[in-house]
Amino acid sequence: MLDLVINHTSDRHAWFKESRSSRTNAKSDWYIWRSGRLCPKTRARLPPNNWRSCFGTGSAWQWDEVREEYYLHLYTKEMPDLNWESEEGRKAIYESAMETWLRKGVDGFRVDTVNLYSKLPDLPDAPITDPTSEYQFDPTIYCNGPRAHEFIGEMNTILSKYNAITVGELPATPDPVKVLDFVRASRKQLSMVFQFDIVELDANVSDSFDITFPTYTLSHFKAAVAKTQRLIQGTDGWTTVFLESHDLASSVSRL
């Protein structure tokens, strides 16, 4: 299995270089570009909304001097988000990132941040949860967007031709009913998903690699495991036991 990262690319990727070169090129809409706003008092240029990057405390938008617009990067500024609303862009993703490897014989993919592809079309401001910060962190506003299931179902039409297995990373989705919508066999979307109930026990939101002794109890751990495993009881879905990833300290350090 390979790691499939298709929410974003590098800012050094040929697609991004072409997309940023003008507002009229063939790949101009393959990334999420916006003009930005003006401060009513100072007339200073501002990002299109108040979203905070998942990494750090700064904006999820970066001004580009070449194109003279902002591009969205939910992670670092070197990782611009792909625009999944672009049909041509999606076709290119399926061919270059999926079918190329499937033809070489890979068995499937661990699909990174699979529920981030669909964003709300108007990209609204996030609610104010930290009044001390100019930018607000709220993953629920860009996870599980209106076309999330459509896009994943479209992916599955490609993957199913190769009988490929998929394990989707599903952040900010604590509701088992919503999780089940991604993994029901009848829905034809994902084989299974990573849920975050276990790894978020006693999580240090400021440092995911912190290895201080955990304060949660065995009963908390058992409850988190039970919640994820109940997903398959009496359903046509499947699940995983997710203890660690590259984003976290090892489970030996945290359990």
KOLDRENTI-210640 format. One record per residue (C-alpha): residue number from 1; z, y, x. Coordinates in steps of 0.1 Angstrom, whole numbers, plus 2048, in hexadecimal, padded with zeros to 3 digits. Each point is the difference from the previous one (the first is absolute). Layout:
+-----+-----+-----+-----+
|  nr |  zz |  yy |  xx |
+-----+-----+-----+-----+
| NUM |   Z |   Y |   X |
...
+-----+-----+-----+-----+
//
This chain:
+-----+-----+-----+-----+
|  nr |  zz |  yy |  xx |
+-----+-----+-----+-----+
|   1 | 800 | 800 | 800 |
|   2 | 7F9 | 823 | 80B |
|   3 | 811 | 821 | 7F8 |
|   4 | 7E9 | 815 | 7E9 |
|   5 | 807 | 825 | 802 |
|   6 | 7E8 | 812 | 7E9 |
|   7 | 814 | 81D | 7F2 |
|   8 | 7F7 | 814 | 81E |
|   9 | 7ED | 800 | 821 |
|  10 | 804 | 811 | 821 |
|  11 | 7F6 | 824 | 803 |
|  12 | 7EA | 7F3 | 81D |
|  13 | 7ED | 7E9 | 7E9 |
|  14 | 7DA | 807 | 7FC |
|  15 | 804 | 803 | 7DB |
|  16 | 81A | 81C | 803 |
|  17 | 7EC | 812 | 81B |
|  18 | 7E2 | 801 | 7E9 |
|  19 | 815 | 809 | 7E1 |
|  20 | 810 | 81E | 811 |
|  21 | 7DE | 80C | 80E |
|  22 | 7F6 | 812 | 7E0 |
|  23 | 807 | 801 | 7DA |
|  24 | 7DD | 7F2 | 7F8 |
|  25 | 7FC | 7E2 | 817 |
|  26 | 7FC | 7DD | 7F3 |
|  27 | 824 | 7F7 | 807 |
|  28 | 80F | 822 | 7F5 |
|  29 | 814 | 7F0 | 7E4 |
|  30 | 80B | 7E1 | 813 |
|  31 | 821 | 811 | 807 |
|  32 | 817 | 816 | 7EB |
|  33 | 7F7 | 825 | 807 |
|  34 | 80E | 81E | 7EE |
|  35 | 7FD | 826 | 806 |
|  36 | 825 | 808 | 7FE |
|  37 | 813 | 81C | 7F0 |
|  38 | 80A | 824 | 808 |
|  39 | 824 | 80C | 801 |
|  40 | 802 | 81A | 7E4 |
|  41 | 816 | 817 | 815 |
|  42 | 7F2 | 7FD | 823 |
|  43 | 7DD | 7F2 | 7F8 |
|  44 | 806 | 7E7 | 81C |
|  45 | 7ED | 7DF | 7FE |
|  46 | 815 | 7E3 | 7F1 |
|  47 | 7F9 | 7DB | 7FB |
|  48 | 7F2 | 7F4 | 7DF |
|  49 | 822 | 7F3 | 7F4 |
|  50 | 823 | 7FA | 80C |
|  51 | 7FE | 7DC | 80A |
|  52 | 813 | 7F6 | 81F |
|  53 | 7F2 | 7E7 | 819 |
|  54 | 810 | 7DE | 800 |
|  55 | 805 | 805 | 825 |
|  56 | 816 | 81E | 809 |
|  57 | 808 | 81F | 7EB |
|  58 | 7DF | 813 | 801 |
|  59 | 7E3 | 803 | 7E7 |
|  60 | 7EA | 7E2 | 7F6 |
|  61 | 7E3 | 818 | 805 |
|  62 | 7EF | 80B | 820 |
|  63 | 7E9 | 81E | 803 |
|  64 | 7DF | 7F8 | 811 |
|  65 | 7EF | 81C | 813 |
|  66 | 7DE | 7EF | 7FF |
|  67 | 7FC | 7FB | 7DB |
|  68 | 818 | 81D | 7F7 |
|  69 | 813 | 7EB | 7E7 |
|  70 | 820 | 7EB | 7FF |
|  71 | 7FF | 7DA | 801 |
|  72 | 81B | 7E9 | 7F2 |
|  73 | 813 | 7EA | 817 |
|  74 | 81E | 7EE | 7F0 |
|  75 | 809 | 7F4 | 823 |
|  76 | 7F8 | 812 | 820 |
|  77 | 7E5 | 81B | 804 |
|  78 | 7ED | 7E7 | 815 |
|  79 | 7FE | 7E9 | 7E2 |
|  80 | 7EB | 811 | 7E5 |
|  81 | 801 | 7F0 | 7DD |
|  82 | 7DF | 7F1 | 7F4 |
|  83 | 7F4 | 80C | 7DE |
|  84 | 7FE | 7E1 | 7EA |
|  85 | 7F0 | 814 | 7E5 |
|  86 | 7E0 | 7FF | 814 |
|  87 | 7EC | 7E2 | 7F5 |
|  88 | 7EB | 800 | 820 |
|  89 | 81F | 803 | 815 |
|  90 | 80F | 7E2 | 7EF |
|  91 | 7E1 | 7EB | 806 |
|  92 | 801 | 809 | 825 |
|  93 | 825 | 7F6 | 801 |
|  94 | 7F9 | 7DE | 7F0 |
|  95 | 7E3 | 7F9 | 818 |
|  96 | 80E | 80C | 821 |
|  97 | 825 | 7F8 | 7FC |
|  98 | 7FF | 7E1 | 7EA |
|  99 | 7DF | 7ED | 7FF |
| 100 | 7F9 | 804 | 825 |
| 101 | 820 | 7EC | 807 |
| 102 | 7FD | 7E8 | 7E3 |
| 103 | 7DE | 7F6 | 80D |
| 104 | 810 | 7F8 | 821 |
| 105 | 818 | 7E8 | 7EF |
| 106 | 821 | 812 | 7FA |
| 107 | 815 | 7F1 | 7E5 |
| 108 | 80C | 820 | 7F1 |
| 109 | 813 | 821 | 805 |
| 110 | 822 | 810 | 7FF |
| 111 | 7F5 | 81F | 7ED |
| 112 | 812 | 81F | 80C |
| 113 | 80E | 818 | 7E6 |
| 114 | 7E9 | 7F1 | 7E5 |
| 115 | 80C | 816 | 7E4 |
| 116 | 7F9 | 822 | 811 |
| 117 | 7DA | 800 | 7FC |
| 118 | 7FF | 811 | 7DE |
| 119 | 80F | 823 | 800 |
| 120 | 804 | 816 | 7E1 |
| 121 | 7DF | 814 | 7FD |
| 122 | 811 | 822 | 7FF |
| 123 | 818 | 7F8 | 81D |
| 124 | 81E | 812 | 7EF |
| 125 | 81E | 80D | 812 |
| 126 | 81C | 7E8 | 805 |
| 127 | 821 | 807 | 7EF |
| 128 | 81A | 813 | 814 |
| 129 | 819 | 7E7 | 80C |
| 130 | 80A | 812 | 820 |
| 131 | 803 | 826 | 7FA |
| 132 | 805 | 806 | 825 |
| 133 | 7DD | 7F3 | 808 |
| 134 | 7DF | 811 | 7FC |
| 135 | 7F0 | 7DE | 7FB |
| 136 | 80C | 7E4 | 7E8 |
| 137 | 800 | 7DA | 805 |
| 138 | 7FA | 7EC | 7E1 |
| 139 | 7EB | 7E0 | 805 |
| 140 | 7FF | 7FA | 7DA |
| 141 | 7E8 | 81D | 7FC |
| 142 | 7E5 | 7EF | 815 |
| 143 | 807 | 7DB | 7FC |
| 144 | 7F1 | 7EC | 7E3 |
| 145 | 7E7 | 81A | 7F6 |
| 146 | 7EA | 7FE | 7E1 |
| 147 | 7E5 | 7EC | 811 |
| 148 | 816 | 7EA | 816 |
| 149 | 7F9 | 7DF | 7ED |
| 150 | 7DB | 808 | 7FC |
| 151 | 7FC | 805 | 826 |
| 152 | 814 | 7E0 | 808 |
| 153 | 7ED | 7EC | 7E6 |
| 154 | 7DF | 80D | 810 |
| 155 | 80D | 7F4 | 822 |
| 156 | 808 | 7DE | 7F1 |
| 157 | 7DC | 7FB | 7F5 |
| 158 | 7F7 | 801 | 825 |
| 159 | 81D | 7EC | 80D |
| 160 | 7FD | 7E4 | 7E5 |
| 161 | 7DD | 7F8 | 80D |
| 162 | 811 | 7F4 | 820 |
| 163 | 81F | 7F1 | 7EF |
| 164 | 815 | 819 | 815 |
| 165 | 825 | 803 | 7FC |
| 166 | 810 | 823 | 7FD |
| 167 | 823 | 80C | 806 |
| 168 | 804 | 823 | 7F4 |
| 169 | 81A | 819 | 80D |
| 170 | 80D | 811 | 7E0 |
| 171 | 817 | 81D | 808 |
| 172 | 812 | 815 | 7E5 |
| 173 | 7FC | 7E5 | 7E5 |
| 174 | 823 | 7F3 | 7F7 |
| 175 | 7F7 | 7F6 | 7DC |
| 176 | 7F8 | 7DA | 7FF |
| 177 | 7EA | 805 | 7E2 |
| 178 | 7EA | 818 | 814 |
| 179 | 800 | 7E9 | 81E |
| 180 | 7F5 | 7E3 | 7EA |
| 181 | 7E1 | 814 | 7F6 |
| 182 | 7F4 | 7FD | 824 |
| 183 | 805 | 7DB | 805 |
| 184 | 7F9 | 7EE | 7DF |
| 185 | 7E5 | 7E6 | 806 |
| 186 | 7F0 | 80B | 7DF |
| 187 | 7FD | 824 | 80D |
| 188 | 7EB | 7F5 | 81E |
| 189 | 80E | 81A | 818 |
| 190 | 818 | 7F5 | 81C |
| 191 | 80D | 7DE | 80A |
| 192 | 823 | 80D | 806 |
| 193 | 813 | 81F | 80B |
| 194 | 81C | 80C | 816 |
| 195 | 81C | 80F | 7EC |
| 196 | 819 | 817 | 811 |
| 197 | 820 | 7F6 | 7EE |
| 198 | 80E | 7EC | 81E |
| 199 | 7F5 | 816 | 81C |
| 200 | 80D | 820 | 7EF |
| 201 | 824 | 7F2 | 7FE |
| 202 | 814 | 81A | 813 |
| 203 | 7E0 | 80F | 80D |
| 204 | 802 | 81E | 818 |
| 205 | 7E6 | 817 | 7F2 |
| 206 | 801 | 816 | 81E |
| 207 | 7FC | 7E4 | 819 |
| 208 | 7F2 | 7DF | 7F5 |
| 209 | 807 | 7F0 | 822 |
| 210 | 825 | 808 | 7FE |
| 211 | 814 | 7E0 | 808 |
| 212 | 823 | 80B | 7F6 |
| 213 | 814 | 7E4 | 7F0 |
| 214 | 7F6 | 7FD | 7DB |
| 215 | 819 | 809 | 7E5 |
| 216 | 7F0 | 7ED | 7E3 |
| 217 | 811 | 7DF | 7F5 |
| 218 | 7F2 | 7DD | 7FC |
| 219 | 800 | 805 | 7DB |
| 220 | 7E9 | 81E | 804 |
| 221 | 7E9 | 7EC | 816 |
| 222 | 7FF | 7E3 | 7E7 |
| 223 | 7F9 | 817 | 7E3 |
| 224 | 7E3 | 810 | 812 |
| 225 | 7F1 | 7DD | 809 |
| 226 | 805 | 7F4 | 7DC |
| 227 | 7EF | 81F | 7F2 |
| 228 | 7E0 | 7FA | 815 |
| 229 | 800 | 7DA | 7F9 |
| 230 | 804 | 804 | 7DA |
| 231 | 7DD | 80F | 800 |
| 232 | 7F1 | 7DD | 800 |
| 233 | 816 | 7F1 | 7E5 |
| 234 | 7EB | 7F9 | 7E1 |
| 235 | 7E3 | 815 | 80C |
| 236 | 7DE | 7FB | 811 |
| 237 | 80A | 816 | 81D |
| 238 | 80C | 7F9 | 824 |
| 239 | 817 | 811 | 818 |
| 240 | 80D | 800 | 824 |
| 241 | 821 | 802 | 813 |
| 242 | 7FD | 821 | 813 |
| 243 | 81A | 806 | 81B |
| 244 | 7F0 | 816 | 81A |
| 245 | 7E0 | 811 | 80C |
| 246 | 7F3 | 816 | 81C |
| 247 | 810 | 81E | 7EE |
| 248 | 823 | 7F2 | 803 |
| 249 | 819 | 7F2 | 818 |
| 250 | 800 | 7DA | 802 |
| 251 | 812 | 7EE | 7E4 |
| 252 | 817 | 7F0 | 81A |
| 253 | 80D | 823 | 808 |
| 254 | 805 | 809 | 7DB |
| 255 | 80D | 7E1 | 7EE |
+-----+-----+-----+-----+
//
